[in-house]
Amino acid sequence: MAEFVKAQIKGDKVVVFLKPSCPYCVLAKDVLSKYKFKDGQLNLVDISGRSDMGSIQDYLQQITGARTVPRVFIGEKCIGGGSDVESLDRSGALEGMLQATGSLQ
């Protein structure tokens, strides 16, 4: 499972591991939807229903300290979950982080 996660977060894109029914995942998606991403720079990875979902969450816990979704990455750096993304957005820090990666139009 480590290889799957590593392949997803490789590079400078924004990656969100999520389950569509999770309210914090919806929150993270709503916050990120305010930004105009270049094509291919925002990757939403739905792990619900995958046979390896538990293994993915176990690995996310190893590398981020939390097993819950969403887990939001900018490049290989996890910036947290839904509430964290919302806080970064409110403070203005999220836009700067996204611009620094060249993810925005």
N, C-alpha and C positions, 0 to 999 in steps of 0.2 A: 503494500500500500504506500509505502514511503515514496516509491518511484512515481506513482500516479500523482501524488500531491506535489512532489518536487517538479514534475513536468508541467503542472498547471501554473505554479508560481514563478517559473523561470522567466527572467526578463524583467522589464519595467512596467508591465501591465498591472491593472487592478483586478484581483481575483476575489470572489466572494463564494465561500462554501456555504450552502444554505439548504433549507427545507422550505418549500413554498408555504406551508401551513403555519410556520413559526412567526409570531408577531414581531420578534426582534429582527428576523430576516426581512420581513416586509418593511420595517423601519429603515434598515440599512439600504435596501433597494430604493426606497422613496427618497432618501437623502442623496444617494448617488445619482438618481435620475434627474436631479436639478442641474447636473453638469453635462456639458457637451463633450463627450469622449470621441477621440478619433476612432475610426473603424478598428476593431480587434483589440482595443485597449481596455475594455471592461469585459470580464469573463465571469458569468454567473454559473456556478457549478452546483447543480441540484443533486444532492447525494441521497435524497429520499428514494426508497424503493430499490436501491442498489444492494446486491448481495454482500458487498464489502463495506457497507455503510459504517458498521461498528468498527471495523479496522481503520477506516479513514478517520473517524472521530478519535480513536485511540492514538493514532499518529499525530493528529492535530493537537491533542493534549500534550504529547511529548514535546512538540516544538513550540507550543504557544502557552502552555500552562492551563488551557481550558479545553474541555471536550465538547462544549456546547457550540451550537451554530447560532448566528453566522460567525464565521472567522473571516475577517477581511484583511487581505494582504495588499500592500503596495510594493510590488517587486517581491522580494523574499522576506520582507518585514511585515509581521502581523501588527495591525493597528488596533485590533480588538474586535468587539462585536457591535451590535446595533446601537446601543447607548453610547459607546465610545465614538463611533462614526458621527452620531448626532452631535455629541459634545465638540468634537473637532470641527464640525461644520459651523456650529454656532460661534465658536471662538475665531473662525476665519482661518484656522491652521490647515484644514483639509484642502482648501483650494490651493494653497501654497505647496502642499505635499504633492498634489496631483499635477500642478504645473511643473514642478521640479523633475518629474519623470517624463514630461513631454506627452502625457496621456490625453491632454485636452486640446480641443480644436482652437 
